[in-house]
Amino acid sequence: MKMYDLIPQNGRKSFYGKAKVEVLDDGKEILYSYNTPIVERANDGTLKRLYFAEPSMTTCTHVKSFCGLDKKGFMKLA
């Protein structure tokens, strides 16, 4: 397992350590926003929602940079 800082895709320089991605030994990736698991991406690109409360605007920005989903798309994930 390893962890790296998520790189913004919206022109920002950094998320300043508030968004991290954990890469599991089996290749799955988990996005953490403010140390909370938010979404998992499997090797085949399948996404699984791990956070079921209303996400903040900042967390939505993290999700967008991680997997390209906006808030509406994230909320539809199972």
N, C-alpha and C positions, 0 to 999 in steps of 0.2 A: 504494500500500500504506500502511496505517496500523496502529497497534497501540494497544490500550487495556487497562486493568486489568479483569480479570473481577470482576463484582460477585457476592458470595456470595448464595445463595438459602436459606441455613439459619439466618438470624438474626444471623450474624456481621457485624461492621462492615466488615471488609476482609480480603483475603488478603495484604496487606502486600507487594504486588509480586511474589509468588511464582507467581501465575497471570495470564497475559496472553493476549489474543486478537489474532491478526494477521488483518487483513482485506485480502485480495489484491485486485488491480485487477479481477479477474473476479467479485468478490463472495464467493468462498469464504472461510470463516473457519477458522483453525487455532488450537486451544488449545495453549498452552505451559504446562507445569508445571515449575517450577525450570529454565527455559530449554530444556526438552526438548519437541519436538513430540509431542503425545499423540493427538489426534483432529482430523479435518477434517470440516467441515460444508459441503456443497455448497449451491448456491442453492435446490435443490428439497428441502432438508432431509436428504438422504442423508448418512449418517455413514460415515467410513472411518477405521479404526484405524491409527495411525502408530507406536504404541509396543507392542512385543510381549513385554516382560518383565513380571513380576508388579508391578502398580502399588502404591504405598504407600497407606496410609489417606488421607493428605493429597491425593495425586493423585486418588484416587477421589472425594473431596469436590469437587475442582476439576471433574472430569468431570460429576458430578451437577449442579453449578451451570451448567455450559456447555450440556449437552444432556439432562439429566434421567435419564441411565442410572446404575444402580447398578453395583457391581463385576461382578456376574454378567452383566448386559447388555453392559457394555463388553467383557468377555472373549469374548463371542460374536460381536463385530463382526469382519468380514473385513478 
